[in-house]
Amino acid sequence: MFRRPVLTLFLLLLCAGALGLLALGAFPPAVTTAPVERVLPNDRFQVR
Protein backbone atom coordinates (compact mmCIF):
# COMPACT_ATOMS: atom_id res chain seq x y z
CA MET A 1 0.00 0.00 0.00
CA PHE A 2 2.75 2.46 0.98
CA ARG A 3 6.25 2.51 -0.40
CA ARG A 4 7.88 2.63 3.05
CA PRO A 5 5.58 1.03 5.65
CA VAL A 6 8.15 1.34 8.46
CA LEU A 7 8.43 5.10 7.90
CA THR A 8 4.65 5.42 7.79
CA LEU A 9 4.32 3.48 11.05
CA PHE A 10 7.01 5.66 12.65
CA LEU A 11 5.23 8.84 11.55
CA LEU A 12 1.91 7.56 12.88
CA LEU A 13 3.47 6.75 16.26
CA LEU A 14 5.15 10.16 16.34
CA CYS A 15 1.86 11.91 15.59
CA ALA A 16 0.05 9.85 18.24
CA GLY A 17 2.72 10.79 20.80
CA ALA A 18 2.45 14.47 19.88
CA LEU A 19 -1.34 14.36 20.17
CA GLY A 20 -1.02 12.65 23.54
CA LEU A 21 1.32 15.36 24.81
CA LEU A 22 -1.01 18.06 23.53
CA ALA A 23 -3.98 16.40 25.24
CA LEU A 24 -2.00 16.09 28.47
CA GLY A 25 -1.02 19.76 28.25
CA ALA A 26 -4.58 20.88 27.52
CA PHE A 27 -6.16 18.72 30.22
CA PRO A 28 -3.57 18.13 32.97
CA PRO A 29 -4.40 15.59 35.67
CA ALA A 30 -5.73 16.93 38.96
CA VAL A 31 -3.11 17.40 41.68
CA THR A 32 -4.02 16.06 45.09
CA THR A 33 -2.64 18.13 47.92
CA ALA A 34 -1.32 16.40 51.02
CA PRO A 35 -0.02 17.95 54.23
CA VAL A 36 3.72 17.87 54.73
CA GLU A 37 4.69 15.65 57.62
CA ARG A 38 7.95 16.53 59.35
CA VAL A 39 10.10 13.81 60.79
CA LEU A 40 10.76 14.40 64.46
CA PRO A 41 14.06 13.20 65.91
CA ASN A 42 13.79 10.14 68.12
CA ASP A 43 15.83 10.72 71.30
CA ARG A 44 15.68 7.09 72.40
CA PHE A 45 18.07 5.84 69.71
CA GLN A 46 20.58 8.68 69.67
CA VAL A 47 24.08 8.18 71.05
CA ARG A 48 24.76 10.23 74.15
C-alpha positions as CSV (number, residue, x, y, z in Angstrom):
1,M,0.0,0.0,0.0
2,F,2.7,2.5,1.0
3,R,6.3,2.5,-0.4
4,R,7.9,2.6,3.0
5,P,5.6,1.0,5.7
6,V,8.1,1.3,8.5
7,L,8.4,5.1,7.9
8,T,4.6,5.4,7.8
9,L,4.3,3.5,11.0
10,F,7.0,5.7,12.6
11,L,5.2,8.8,11.6
12,L,1.9,7.6,12.9
13,L,3.5,6.8,16.3
14,L,5.2,10.2,16.3
15,C,1.9,11.9,15.6
16,A,0.1,9.9,18.2
17,G,2.7,10.8,20.8
18,A,2.5,14.5,19.9
19,L,-1.3,14.4,20.2
20,G,-1.0,12.6,23.5
21,L,1.3,15.4,24.8
22,L,-1.0,18.1,23.5
23,A,-4.0,16.4,25.2
24,L,-2.0,16.1,28.5
25,G,-1.0,19.8,28.3
26,A,-4.6,20.9,27.5
27,F,-6.2,18.7,30.2
28,P,-3.6,18.1,33.0
29,P,-4.4,15.6,35.7
30,A,-5.7,16.9,39.0
31,V,-3.1,17.4,41.7
32,T,-4.0,16.1,45.1
33,T,-2.6,18.1,47.9
34,A,-1.3,16.4,51.0
35,P,0.0,18.0,54.2
36,V,3.7,17.9,54.7
37,E,4.7,15.7,57.6
38,R,7.9,16.5,59.3
39,V,10.1,13.8,60.8
40,L,10.8,14.4,64.5
41,P,14.1,13.2,65.9
42,N,13.8,10.1,68.1
43,D,15.8,10.7,71.3
44,R,15.7,7.1,72.4
45,F,18.1,5.8,69.7
46,Q,20.6,8.7,69.7
47,V,24.1,8.2,71.0
48,R,24.8,10.2,74.2
